[in-house]
Amino acid sequence: MADYLRCEYIFEECAGMKKRLALSLLAVGFLTSGLTASPWIAAAEGSSGFKDKLPGWAKADIEYAAGKGYMKGNEKGNFRPEATISRAEFAAILARVSNNMPDEGKTGFSSIPGWSQNEVNVAVSKGFISPGDYPNGFNPDTPLTRRELAKWVASGLAAKDEDFKKALADTADTLVPVAEYYKGGLNKADNPYVSVALGTGLMAGYPDGRFGPGQTTTRAEAAVILRRFEAIQDKKPEAFQDLKEMREVGLTGTNAISLGFKYAKDQDGREANLNRIRNVPYSLRNNIGTIKVNRFIIANAFKAIDVKNLYGKMFIDKSYGTAFRMNTDHYEVFLEYSLTSNLNNMDAETYLSSTTSPFLCLPGFKSGTVEKYGITSLPILGLISKNKFFKKGVETRYWGAGFVNSKVLKNGGMNGATITINNKNFGIYME
């Protein structure tokens, strides 16, 4: 405490050093007073030996966090893994785990009740928390939601690395592989933070496909994420394959380049990327309607039980089935379309013969992920008219499934894909 008061005295005497000493004062408080005020946060390295049962999926991370002195049990020796963690507790621990340099120019919270003001303001200075997100006060004892958690960890990465800041911008309009993206519950403003949290592996969705943005964070989850954050905080965004794909989809509508494909050249010599034709209306044969290509997503999988990317897991599970058989010569590809019909009830035969381009009339697919993620797949062909899937004058958004060859075939078969709309091309190939 004497050191604390001495720093305060020097702060008053040396006006020209206010900002630097303010951050030093936060650090002193962080290391001496506040951490032990919470019954759940350890002040120094220790051991676990908790009396209560720890979940298998988090046991090693909980013991690691306890051993490093990041977290501890209560006075009874219980860790309580399923208990929620508060905003203040996680802010304090996250600031301690992080090696971000404090930013002297950031203004913290002026008044937080209880033990945590210094600790929370260190997290502010390191870029994790924005006071502007809490106009009615920080409310330190409020349980931390997964939405907040995603924003905090992603913001901390962005504060340290400009490319992570760009990753947040790149994923503003991406396809987020969680159930709430189509079913509702994920705000558009959440997309970048959830994308970075998922893409880096810091966080994951639940088995039912939900991300659970409004769900509170347990102490077990916090321990797992803290250990992951400590491990990846010095890595670059390009080290994370799923994040690369989500960034590319956010910017271009496809993840093809991230999976090793290259763009062909269009007739005018320009790169034939998806933005050349994306969301451009194409008139179908006999004026039956117009169709637009929204996204072109490739699954990194040759077997339904071995899907390697998050996007693939959004479309393929063990029950997956389509008109094409999965094999090592090609990747499954999923196209999101918007079709506005000029007919009262278009049938399957009319749909399939509406264009000579195979990638503009792909069939639907069967998968448990359709219900899990709220995906709209084109119905089995016989049900298109029976279910009155296409309605005259109404834009219908849906997904179809096909494949792209993953290598140059011995029989000279087409490698990659080409889609032409209004004399402009999207073309990819694999060398």
C-alpha positions as CSV (number, residue, x, y, z in Angstrom):
1,M,0.0,0.0,0.0
2,A,2.9,2.4,0.7
3,D,4.1,2.0,-2.9
4,Y,0.6,2.7,-4.1
5,L,0.4,6.0,-2.1
6,R,4.0,7.0,-3.2
7,C,3.0,6.6,-6.8
8,E,-0.1,8.7,-6.1
9,Y,2.0,11.4,-4.5
10,I,4.5,11.5,-7.5
11,F,1.5,11.6,-9.9
12,E,0.3,14.9,-8.2
13,E,3.8,16.4,-8.2
14,C,4.8,15.6,-11.8
15,A,2.0,16.9,-14.0
16,G,4.0,16.3,-17.2
17,M,4.1,12.6,-16.5
18,K,0.4,12.1,-15.8
19,K,-0.6,9.7,-18.5
20,R,2.4,7.4,-17.9
21,L,2.0,7.4,-14.2
22,A,-1.7,6.8,-14.5
23,L,-1.0,3.5,-16.3
24,S,1.7,2.6,-13.8
25,L,-0.8,3.2,-11.1
26,L,-3.2,0.8,-12.8
27,A,-0.5,-1.8,-13.1
28,V,0.4,-1.5,-9.4
29,G,-3.3,-1.8,-8.4
30,F,-3.6,-4.8,-10.8
31,L,-0.7,-6.7,-9.3
32,T,-1.3,-5.8,-5.6
33,S,-4.8,-4.9,-4.4
34,G,-7.6,-5.8,-6.7
35,L,-6.9,-9.3,-7.9
36,T,-7.2,-10.9,-4.4
37,A,-10.4,-8.9,-3.7
38,S,-12.4,-11.3,-5.9
39,P,-12.7,-14.8,-4.4
40,W,-12.2,-16.3,-7.9
41,I,-9.0,-14.7,-9.1
42,A,-5.6,-15.9,-7.9
43,A,-2.9,-13.3,-7.2
44,A,0.1,-15.5,-8.0
45,E,1.0,-18.9,-9.4
46,G,-0.4,-21.7,-7.4
47,S,-1.8,-25.2,-7.7
48,S,-5.2,-26.6,-8.4
49,G,-6.3,-29.7,-6.4
50,F,-9.9,-28.6,-6.5
51,K,-12.4,-30.7,-4.5
52,D,-15.3,-30.5,-7.1
53,K,-15.4,-32.5,-10.3
54,L,-14.0,-30.8,-13.3
55,P,-15.4,-31.4,-16.8
56,G,-13.2,-33.5,-19.0
57,W,-13.2,-31.1,-21.9
58,A,-11.9,-28.2,-19.7
59,K,-10.0,-30.0,-16.9
60,A,-6.5,-29.5,-18.4
61,D,-7.2,-25.8,-19.1
62,I,-8.7,-25.2,-15.6
63,E,-5.6,-26.7,-14.0
64,Y,-3.4,-24.7,-16.3
65,A,-5.2,-21.4,-15.4
66,A,-4.9,-22.2,-11.7
67,G,-1.3,-23.2,-12.0
68,K,-0.4,-19.9,-13.7
69,G,-2.3,-18.0,-11.0
70,Y,-5.0,-16.7,-13.4
71,M,-7.9,-18.3,-11.6
72,K,-8.5,-20.1,-8.3
73,G,-11.2,-21.8,-6.3
74,N,-13.4,-20.5,-3.5
75,E,-12.7,-20.8,0.2
76,K,-14.1,-24.3,0.2
77,G,-11.6,-25.4,-2.4
78,N,-14.2,-25.7,-5.2
79,F,-13.6,-24.3,-8.7
80,R,-17.3,-24.3,-9.6
81,P,-16.7,-24.8,-13.4
82,E,-20.4,-24.3,-14.3
83,A,-20.7,-21.0,-12.4
84,T,-20.8,-17.8,-14.4
85,I,-17.8,-15.4,-14.6
86,S,-18.4,-11.7,-14.2
87,R,-17.3,-8.9,-16.5
88,A,-14.9,-7.7,-13.9
89,E,-13.4,-11.1,-13.2
90,F,-12.8,-11.9,-16.9
91,A,-11.5,-8.4,-17.6
92,A,-8.9,-8.6,-14.8
93,I,-7.7,-12.1,-15.9
94,L,-7.6,-11.2,-19.6
95,A,-5.6,-8.1,-18.9
96,R,-3.2,-10.2,-16.9
97,V,-2.8,-12.9,-19.6
98,S,-2.4,-10.3,-22.4
99,N,1.1,-9.0,-23.5
100,N,-0.5,-6.0,-25.3
101,M,1.2,-2.7,-24.6
102,P,-1.1,-0.3,-22.7
103,D,-2.3,2.7,-24.7
104,E,-1.8,5.9,-22.7
105,G,-4.4,7.7,-24.8
106,K,-7.3,5.5,-23.8
107,T,-9.7,6.8,-21.2
108,G,-11.0,4.2,-18.8
109,F,-14.1,4.1,-16.6
110,S,-14.2,6.9,-14.0
111,S,-16.2,5.0,-11.4
112,I,-16.7,1.3,-11.0
113,P,-18.0,0.1,-7.7
114,G,-16.1,-2.6,-5.8
115,W,-12.6,-4.0,-6.2
116,S,-12.2,-4.0,-10.0
117,Q,-11.8,-0.5,-11.4
118,N,-8.0,-0.6,-11.8
119,E,-8.1,-4.0,-13.4
120,V,-10.9,-3.2,-15.8
121,N,-9.1,0.0,-16.9
122,V,-6.0,-2.0,-17.6
123,A,-8.1,-4.1,-20.0
124,V,-9.4,-0.8,-21.5
125,S,-5.8,0.5,-22.0
126,K,-4.9,-2.8,-23.7
127,G,-7.7,-2.5,-26.2
128,F,-10.1,-5.2,-25.0
129,I,-12.9,-3.1,-23.7
130,S,-14.5,0.1,-25.1
131,P,-16.2,2.3,-22.4
132,G,-18.5,3.5,-25.2
133,D,-20.1,0.0,-25.2
134,Y,-21.3,0.6,-21.6
135,P,-23.1,4.0,-21.6
136,N,-25.0,3.1,-18.5
137,G,-22.0,1.9,-16.5
138,F,-19.8,-1.2,-16.6
139,N,-21.8,-3.1,-13.9
140,P,-18.8,-5.2,-13.0
141,D,-20.8,-8.1,-11.3
142,T,-22.9,-8.7,-14.4
143,P,-22.2,-12.2,-15.9
144,L,-20.2,-12.0,-19.1
145,T,-22.1,-12.9,-22.2
146,R,-20.5,-14.8,-25.1
147,R,-21.3,-11.8,-27.4
148,E,-19.1,-9.6,-25.1
149,L,-16.4,-12.2,-24.8
150,A,-16.1,-12.5,-28.6
151,K,-15.9,-8.7,-28.9
152,W,-13.3,-8.4,-26.1
153,V,-10.9,-11.0,-27.4
154,A,-11.2,-10.0,-31.1
155,S,-10.7,-6.3,-30.1
156,G,-7.6,-7.2,-28.1
157,L,-6.1,-9.0,-31.1
158,A,-7.0,-6.0,-33.3
159,A,-5.4,-3.5,-30.8
160,K,-2.1,-5.4,-31.1
161,D,-2.0,-6.2,-34.9
162,E,-3.3,-4.0,-37.7
163,D,-4.1,-7.0,-39.8
164,F,-6.5,-8.3,-37.2
165,K,-8.1,-4.9,-37.3
166,K,-8.5,-5.4,-41.0
167,A,-9.9,-8.9,-40.5
168,L,-12.7,-7.3,-38.5
169,A,-13.5,-5.0,-41.4
170,D,-13.2,-7.8,-43.9
171,T,-15.7,-10.0,-42.1
172,A,-18.4,-7.4,-41.7
173,D,-20.5,-9.0,-44.5
174,T,-19.3,-12.6,-44.3
175,L,-21.2,-15.8,-43.9
176,V,-20.9,-16.6,-40.2
177,P,-21.1,-20.4,-39.7
178,V,-23.5,-20.4,-36.7
179,A,-27.2,-21.2,-36.4
180,E,-28.1,-17.6,-35.4
181,Y,-26.9,-16.3,-38.8
182,Y,-30.0,-17.6,-40.5
183,K,-32.3,-18.3,-37.6
184,G,-31.8,-14.9,-36.0
185,G,-30.2,-13.8,-32.8
186,L,-26.9,-12.6,-34.2
187,N,-26.7,-8.8,-34.8
188,K,-24.9,-7.7,-37.9
189,A,-22.6,-5.7,-35.7
190,D,-21.6,-9.0,-34.1
191,N,-20.4,-10.6,-37.3
192,P,-16.8,-9.4,-37.3
193,Y,-16.1,-10.3,-33.7
194,V,-17.8,-13.7,-33.8
195,S,-16.0,-14.4,-37.1
196,V,-12.5,-13.6,-35.6
197,A,-13.3,-15.6,-32.4
198,L,-14.4,-18.6,-34.4
199,G,-11.8,-18.3,-37.2
200,T,-8.9,-18.2,-34.7
201,G,-10.4,-21.1,-32.7
202,L,-10.6,-19.0,-29.6
203,M,-14.3,-19.8,-29.4
204,A,-16.5,-22.5,-30.9
205,G,-20.2,-23.0,-31.5
206,Y,-22.3,-25.5,-29.5
207,P,-23.1,-29.0,-30.9
208,D,-26.5,-27.8,-32.0
209,G,-24.9,-25.1,-34.2
210,R,-25.7,-22.2,-31.9
211,F,-23.1,-19.6,-30.9
212,G,-25.2,-18.4,-28.0
213,P,-24.4,-14.7,-28.2
214,G,-26.6,-13.8,-25.3
215,Q,-25.6,-16.8,-23.2
216,T,-23.5,-16.3,-20.1
217,T,-19.9,-17.6,-19.9
218,T,-19.0,-20.3,-17.4
219,R,-15.8,-20.4,-15.5
220,A,-14.8,-23.5,-17.4
221,E,-15.3,-21.8,-20.7
222,A,-13.3,-18.8,-19.5
223,A,-10.4,-21.0,-18.5
224,V,-10.3,-22.7,-21.9
225,I,-10.5,-19.4,-23.8
226,L,-7.9,-17.8,-21.7
227,R,-5.4,-20.5,-22.4
228,R,-6.1,-20.4,-26.1
229,F,-5.7,-16.6,-26.1
230,E,-2.4,-16.9,-24.4
231,A,-1.2,-19.4,-27.0
232,I,-2.3,-17.4,-30.1
233,Q,-2.0,-13.8,-29.1
234,D,1.4,-13.4,-30.9
235,K,0.2,-15.1,-34.1
236,K,-0.7,-13.4,-37.4
237,P,-4.2,-13.7,-38.9
238,E,-2.9,-15.6,-41.9
239,A,-2.0,-18.5,-39.5
240,F,-5.7,-19.4,-39.2
241,Q,-7.3,-21.1,-42.2
242,D,-10.9,-20.6,-41.2
243,L,-10.4,-16.9,-40.6
244,K,-8.7,-16.6,-44.0
245,E,-11.8,-18.2,-45.6
246,M,-14.2,-16.0,-43.7
247,R,-12.3,-12.9,-44.7
248,E,-12.3,-13.9,-48.3
249,V,-16.1,-14.7,-48.2
250,G,-16.7,-11.3,-46.6
251,L,-14.9,-9.5,-49.4
252,T,-15.7,-11.6,-52.4
253,G,-18.4,-14.2,-51.6
254,T,-16.2,-17.2,-52.1
255,N,-13.5,-19.1,-50.2
256,A,-11.9,-20.6,-53.3
257,I,-8.6,-18.8,-53.2
258,S,-8.0,-19.6,-49.6
259,L,-8.4,-23.3,-50.5
260,G,-5.7,-23.1,-53.2
261,F,-7.7,-22.2,-56.4
262,K,-6.6,-19.4,-58.6
263,Y,-8.7,-17.0,-60.6
264,A,-8.8,-17.3,-64.4
265,K,-8.6,-14.2,-66.6
266,D,-11.8,-12.8,-68.1
267,Q,-12.1,-11.8,-71.8
268,D,-11.0,-8.3,-70.9
269,G,-7.9,-9.5,-69.2
270,R,-9.2,-8.8,-65.7
271,E,-9.2,-11.2,-62.9
272,A,-12.4,-13.3,-63.1
273,N,-13.4,-13.1,-59.5
274,L,-16.9,-13.7,-58.1
275,N,-17.6,-10.0,-57.7
276,R,-17.7,-9.7,-61.5
277,I,-21.0,-11.6,-61.5
278,R,-22.1,-11.6,-57.9
279,N,-25.7,-10.4,-57.3
280,V,-26.0,-9.5,-61.0
281,P,-29.5,-10.6,-62.4
282,Y,-29.4,-13.2,-65.1
283,S,-32.4,-13.8,-67.3
284,L,-33.4,-17.4,-67.4
285,R,-34.5,-19.2,-70.6
286,N,-38.0,-18.4,-72.0
287,N,-38.2,-15.5,-69.5
288,I,-39.2,-17.7,-66.7
289,G,-37.4,-15.5,-64.2
290,T,-34.1,-14.0,-63.1
291,I,-31.4,-15.6,-60.9
292,K,-28.5,-14.1,-59.0
293,V,-25.5,-15.8,-57.5
294,N,-24.8,-14.6,-53.9
295,R,-22.1,-16.9,-52.6
296,F,-19.9,-19.8,-53.8
297,I,-18.7,-21.8,-50.9
298,I,-16.3,-24.8,-51.1
299,A,-16.2,-27.5,-48.5
300,N,-12.8,-28.9,-47.7
301,A,-13.9,-32.5,-47.5
302,F,-13.6,-35.7,-49.6
303,K,-15.7,-37.7,-47.1
304,A,-18.8,-36.7,-45.1
305,I,-17.1,-37.9,-41.9
306,D,-13.9,-35.9,-42.4
307,V,-14.8,-32.2,-43.0
308,K,-11.8,-29.9,-42.4
309,N,-13.2,-26.4,-42.6
310,L,-15.9,-24.6,-40.6
311,Y,-17.8,-23.8,-43.8
312,G,-17.8,-27.4,-44.8
313,K,-19.3,-28.3,-41.4
314,M,-22.1,-25.9,-42.0
315,F,-23.3,-27.9,-45.0
316,I,-22.0,-31.5,-44.5
317,D,-22.6,-34.0,-41.8
318,K,-22.7,-37.8,-41.7
319,S,-26.2,-37.8,-43.2
320,Y,-25.2,-35.6,-46.2
321,G,-26.5,-36.6,-49.6
322,T,-26.7,-35.0,-53.0
323,A,-27.0,-35.8,-56.7
324,F,-23.2,-36.3,-56.8
325,R,-21.0,-38.8,-55.0
326,M,-18.1,-37.4,-52.8
327,N,-14.6,-38.5,-53.8
328,T,-11.0,-37.4,-53.8
329,D,-11.2,-35.9,-57.3
330,H,-13.5,-33.0,-56.3
331,Y,-14.7,-30.7,-53.6
332,E,-18.3,-30.2,-52.7
333,V,-19.5,-26.7,-53.6
334,F,-22.5,-24.8,-52.3
335,L,-24.0,-21.9,-54.2
336,E,-26.4,-19.4,-52.6
337,Y,-28.9,-18.1,-55.2
338,S,-31.7,-15.5,-55.3
339,L,-34.4,-16.4,-57.9
340,T,-37.4,-14.3,-58.8
341,S,-39.9,-16.4,-60.8
342,N,-42.2,-15.1,-63.5
343,L,-44.3,-18.3,-63.2
344,N,-47.0,-19.0,-60.7
345,N,-45.4,-22.4,-59.7
346,M,-42.2,-23.4,-61.4
347,D,-41.6,-27.2,-61.5
348,A,-38.3,-29.1,-61.4
349,E,-38.0,-29.7,-65.1
350,T,-38.5,-26.1,-65.9
351,Y,-35.9,-25.1,-63.3
352,L,-33.3,-27.6,-64.5
353,S,-33.7,-26.6,-68.2
354,S,-33.7,-22.8,-67.4
355,T,-30.0,-22.3,-68.4
356,T,-27.1,-24.1,-70.0
357,S,-24.8,-23.2,-67.2
358,P,-24.7,-26.1,-64.7
359,F,-23.7,-23.8,-61.8
360,L,-26.9,-21.7,-62.3
361,C,-29.3,-24.5,-61.7
362,L,-27.8,-26.8,-59.1
363,P,-30.1,-29.2,-57.2
364,G,-30.6,-29.1,-53.5
365,F,-29.0,-31.5,-50.9
366,K,-29.9,-33.5,-47.8
367,S,-28.0,-32.9,-44.5
368,G,-28.8,-32.6,-40.8
369,T,-27.1,-29.2,-41.0
370,V,-30.0,-27.8,-43.0
371,E,-32.2,-27.8,-39.9
372,K,-29.3,-27.2,-37.5
373,Y,-28.2,-24.0,-39.2
374,G,-31.5,-22.9,-40.6
375,I,-30.3,-23.2,-44.2
376,T,-32.8,-23.1,-47.1
377,S,-31.9,-25.8,-49.5
378,L,-33.7,-26.3,-52.8
379,P,-36.2,-29.1,-52.2
380,I,-35.8,-32.6,-53.7
381,L,-36.8,-32.0,-57.3
382,G,-40.2,-33.6,-57.1
383,L,-41.1,-31.3,-54.3
384,I,-40.3,-28.0,-56.0
385,S,-43.7,-27.6,-57.5
386,K,-45.6,-29.6,-54.8
387,N,-44.3,-27.3,-52.1
388,K,-44.8,-24.2,-54.3
389,F,-41.2,-23.3,-53.5
390,F,-41.0,-20.6,-56.2
391,K,-43.7,-18.0,-56.1
392,K,-44.4,-15.5,-58.9
393,G,-42.8,-12.1,-58.3
394,V,-41.2,-13.2,-55.0
395,E,-37.4,-13.4,-54.6
396,T,-36.5,-16.8,-53.1
397,R,-33.1,-17.3,-51.5
398,Y,-31.8,-20.8,-51.3
399,W,-28.7,-23.0,-51.6
400,G,-27.8,-25.7,-54.2
401,A,-25.0,-28.2,-54.2
402,G,-22.6,-29.4,-56.8
403,F,-18.8,-30.0,-57.1
404,V,-15.6,-28.6,-58.6
405,N,-12.7,-30.8,-59.6
406,S,-9.9,-30.5,-57.2
407,K,-7.1,-31.4,-59.6
408,V,-6.4,-31.7,-63.3
409,L,-8.1,-34.9,-64.4
410,K,-6.4,-37.6,-66.5
411,N,-9.4,-37.7,-68.9
412,G,-9.1,-33.9,-69.5
413,G,-12.2,-33.1,-67.5
414,M,-12.8,-29.4,-66.5
415,N,-10.8,-28.3,-63.6
416,G,-12.4,-25.7,-61.3
417,A,-15.5,-23.8,-62.4
418,T,-16.8,-21.1,-64.7
419,I,-19.9,-19.0,-64.5
420,T,-20.8,-16.5,-67.2
421,I,-23.4,-13.8,-66.6
422,N,-24.0,-10.9,-69.1
423,N,-20.7,-11.6,-70.8
424,K,-18.7,-11.4,-67.6
425,N,-17.0,-14.5,-66.1
426,F,-16.2,-15.9,-62.7
427,G,-13.6,-18.6,-63.2
428,I,-11.4,-20.6,-60.9
429,Y,-8.9,-23.4,-61.5
430,M,-6.5,-25.6,-59.6
431,E,-2.9,-26.1,-60.9
